[in-house]
């Protein structure tokens, strides 16, 4: 979402391009409806509330000195600000339910990610797609090795235990989030280790996932800052050397083409769900594969590629901060984060995330990737909380065009961690 304050020739200020007086009226209407429990309990109410709060969060985050310079700006305020409103009881329960339903059961997160995956892949240089995709496993595995190693070493040094550091902290952080990571991992632990049921182990794993996600978002903002100081380390959204960033579809913005983009994104997403019925992979992973095949073999006409690219730009520009408000409300449990906040625990989490950054950045450089982009996708998008974490990390780093690679980390990388857990846990018990 584009959020800015600027002085026009008439010295009028705007928020989201709306004159500030009118935006204030919009805000009063939406917040009054929310606190009087009159906010529509559907996508209309959710959209209005999330866009207003997202605009305010973006305004604050992009103007507060430390936050805007070192922590990623608006995205950090949107996620943790809205999570604090829930935690502090400052957001009405009906509004929490409306936003949560819109994000989860109504599938707004899927809608957003589908647009970004389709638009970014179909707008990508096919040579980049082939070369980067073939090498991507190297930095991903490198990030895992260094993150697990650092966590184990620090756990051993501070007396937490190297096994405990790996199994209870590093493994769930690098495991692809909650539904596809911590939940099945808890079942593996219960079956293999004994000493409790899956619910017992899940209560141990959840705080690590939550804190790892928070640390990853902050780290993404810092990596963006590092990229500005070390421009040779970053492709500014391009993962690999030798390619330029394609920032538009190459054609004039057209409302009809955007409609084609909506149809294309939702169809590819539906196709991924359909294929998942027959192929044991996550629907996002199958969607990425099918879109990539269509791009590499030029199976889509230019009008469809342009439509997908234009729709992706529209969604990324207008819906990102609203979505991050939804992530803060529906997916960020601030209580779990604060309850786990002990010195030793946080130190191991930080070492796990730092290890993912270092490993993915260094190994990525070896195969021709820019270290910043490699660290973001193969590192932090393994350490965050799945799809929601991918959006938050890439938004904080201002590199949303990397979403396809982020989803490879979250979906295929998350599945890899479950395989590793199944093989490694019996050896460490």
KAKA-V606108 format. One record per helix or strand. SS is the DSSP state (h for helix, s for strand). FROM is the first residue (numbers start at 0). TO is the last residue. If there is no record, write none. Layout:
ss | from | to
SS | FROM | TO
SS | FROM | TO
This chain:
ss | from | to
s | 6 | 6
s | 12 | 14
s | 17 | 18
h | 19 | 34
h | 42 | 60
h | 64 | 69
h | 73 | 86
h | 92 | 102
h | 107 | 121
h | 125 | 156
h | 161 | 172
h | 177 | 192
h | 197 | 228
h | 230 | 232
s | 239 | 239
h | 254 | 275
h | 282 | 295
h | 301 | 329
h | 333 | 338
h | 342 | 365
s | 368 | 368
h | 370 | 382
h | 385 | 395
h | 399 | 427
